[in-house]
Amino acid sequence: MLEIYNEHIFDLFQDPKYRSKEGLKIREQKDQGIFVEGLSVFPVQTYDEIAQYIEYGTALRTIGATNMNATSS
């Protein structure tokens, strides 16, 4: 799960305190295709596991106030 914020890509499963300010890089390789280098990968077996990861990642999104919306993301 990733977030694109201010033209940078961030891993939402990584604690914001430890994220690189430059973000992650998009790469392309013949055997993998296009991918985000360094993005977390977690195998899941059930829908409940997927829902837990989505909830966790959503909680770590960057949220900044704008003039039109106090909780814009």
Contacts in CASP RR format, 6 or more apart in sequence:
PFRMAT RR
TARGET T0000
AUTHOR 0000-0000-0000
METHOD contacts of the structure
MODEL  1
MLEIYNEHIFDLFQDPKYRSKEGLKIREQKDQGIFVEGLSVFPVQTYDEI
AQYIEYGTALRTIGATNMNATSS
1 11 0 8 1.000
1 12 0 8 1.000
1 13 0 8 1.000
1 40 0 8 1.000
1 53 0 8 1.000
1 54 0 8 1.000
1 57 0 8 1.000
2 9 0 8 1.000
2 10 0 8 1.000
2 11 0 8 1.000
2 12 0 8 1.000
2 24 0 8 1.000
2 36 0 8 1.000
2 39 0 8 1.000
3 9 0 8 1.000
3 10 0 8 1.000
3 12 0 8 1.000
3 61 0 8 1.000
3 62 0 8 1.000
4 10 0 8 1.000
5 62 0 8 1.000
8 21 0 8 1.000
8 22 0 8 1.000
8 23 0 8 1.000
8 24 0 8 1.000
9 23 0 8 1.000
9 24 0 8 1.000
9 25 0 8 1.000
9 26 0 8 1.000
9 36 0 8 1.000
10 19 0 8 1.000
10 23 0 8 1.000
10 24 0 8 1.000
10 62 0 8 1.000
11 19 0 8 1.000
11 24 0 8 1.000
11 36 0 8 1.000
11 38 0 8 1.000
11 39 0 8 1.000
11 40 0 8 1.000
12 56 0 8 1.000
12 57 0 8 1.000
12 58 0 8 1.000
12 60 0 8 1.000
12 61 0 8 1.000
13 40 0 8 1.000
13 42 0 8 1.000
13 53 0 8 1.000
13 56 0 8 1.000
13 57 0 8 1.000
13 60 0 8 1.000
14 40 0 8 1.000
14 60 0 8 1.000
15 60 0 8 1.000
16 60 0 8 1.000
16 62 0 8 1.000
24 36 0 8 1.000
24 37 0 8 1.000
24 38 0 8 1.000
24 39 0 8 1.000
25 36 0 8 1.000
25 37 0 8 1.000
26 34 0 8 1.000
26 35 0 8 1.000
26 36 0 8 1.000
26 37 0 8 1.000
27 34 0 8 1.000
27 35 0 8 1.000
27 36 0 8 1.000
27 37 0 8 1.000
28 34 0 8 1.000
28 35 0 8 1.000
29 35 0 8 1.000
42 53 0 8 1.000
44 50 0 8 1.000
44 53 0 8 1.000
61 73 0 8 1.000
62 73 0 8 1.000
63 71 0 8 1.000
63 72 0 8 1.000
63 73 0 8 1.000
64 71 0 8 1.000
64 72 0 8 1.000
64 73 0 8 1.000
65 71 0 8 1.000
65 72 0 8 1.000
66 72 0 8 1.000
END
